[in-house]
Amino acid sequence: MKRTIGFIVAGLILVLLFSCASSTGVSKSEYAKTQNMMKADDAAMSVASIKSQADSYKDKVLYYLDLGMAQLYAGQYQEAVDSFAVAQDAIDEYGIASVSENVEALLVNDYSIAYPGEKYEELLVNIFSAIAYYMMGNEEDAMVELRQAEVIYKDFKANMQEQEGFLEKLVLAITPNPFRYLDVPKVKDFTGSNLASYMSLIMYRNNNDLSNASVDLNRIKGSDSYAGAVKEDEINVESGKVRVNLVSFEGLIGQKKGIQVMVPGSNGANHVVSWPWFEPSTSQIKSVTLTCSNGQSVNTAVLEDFNDIALRALAMEVKVSYLKSFYRGYTKVIAAKAAADEAYEAAVKAADAAYSAAMSKNKLAGILAGAARSSALDAAEDARSKALEEVNKTEVADTRMGQYLPARVSVAGLSLDPGTYDFTVTYKLSGGSDIVRTFTGVEVSEGKSNLIFASCAK
């Protein structure tokens, strides 16, 4: 019996080799604690909270992305720029290898490699860095970040198609219809960011480059969502007036979720296919109003939904995620089944030998050995089934992501005489209460950024 168990344990070694932790290292309760701080308008404490969790984070990209967002909300613009720069460097480092080079990810699961960041996260790192630079009066570096954001998605679709072709060849060797289990809603490709165009428009307008500012305005007008958020008065500013703009971040972005299906195989070799999808969030904020101390006020308009950007980005790579999981899940189960079958056959031979030896001695010993043989084979069969179950558990979707990105951005603008003003940004919540941000002694003049940045995580 001990020998039989030894064979089964040997068969399970392969399962252990495939096992891999599937978390960011930060617990859900720790994330929730920091999110609650943000929702309670304690951005500075959320920065401290994330820093206190530094040792728990397993991925460099996620730590510095989360930290940079908290610092941006807290108005710590230089610190945010520094954190986003480290996140971008890590994205560049970990994102170089294609799927054909990431052997571990192709054989175990995506958690076996450092998180390279999603494309939408890389895009937002550039745009949010631009905002931070601009809030510090560094227009040159802000524009560099926006230009980098423009090119991120240019090669992304072609890269996904290349990886899809490589993986499809592998999966076609397994099944003639690889996509029959892929069931996700059809989503439009992501083509560009309204926020990037808006920030670029402001900078061109403030430098009297109305031609390029008009290009950005037309990009927003030509987008397939929130095209009417920005009007002509953002460019056609009345003579003698100065335009003040508000960029407002609202809510917190939704979450990735794993979708999983069981693909039937021959002789019980069923395998799991799992891929990430996105579940959007909702915000309590119903309206946002910018009010100036001279009595003027304006409601904001939603410019961009970051939930939508994330969903579109994941949709563009869903076939790659699916095919990679299909090939990986099948390969792991086949390898585990071969090892488990070999262990089972060894257990059968050992049990048969023990039974034959007992029968040659006397009838009673044979009866007892027969019962032991039956128990041993049952245990071996259970272990074989358990091995396949355990290896299927290692096939999980990569749901790692930045936790503190905003859910959406809304914008507004006022044309004012040069001077010094106080401003309030009022967030009206669904429950009827208001959250107010106050900006006092704001100098409004030609040649300044004249940008108000506010946020509410509700």
Secondary structure as UniProt FT lines:
FT   HELIX           2..18
FT   HELIX           28..39
FT   TURN            40..41
FT   HELIX           43..52
FT   TURN            53..56
FT   HELIX           60..73
FT   TURN            74..75
FT   HELIX           77..94
FT   TURN            99..101
FT   HELIX           103..107
FT   HELIX           110..112
FT   HELIX           119..135
FT   TURN            136..137
FT   HELIX           139..151
FT   TURN            152..155
FT   HELIX           156..172
FT   TURN            173..174
FT   TURN            178..181
FT   HELIX           194..206
FT   TURN            207..208
FT   HELIX           210..221
FT   TURN            227..228
FT   HELIX           232..234
FT   TURN            239..240
FT   STRAND          242..250
FT   STRAND          255..263
FT   HELIX           266..268
FT   STRAND          271..279
FT   STRAND          285..292
FT   TURN            293..294
FT   STRAND          297..299
FT   STRAND          301..305
FT   HELIX           306..316
FT   HELIX           318..359
FT   TURN            360..361
FT   HELIX           363..393
FT   STRAND          408..416
FT   STRAND          419..429
FT   TURN            430..431
FT   STRAND          434..444
FT   TURN            446..447
FT   STRAND          451..456
//
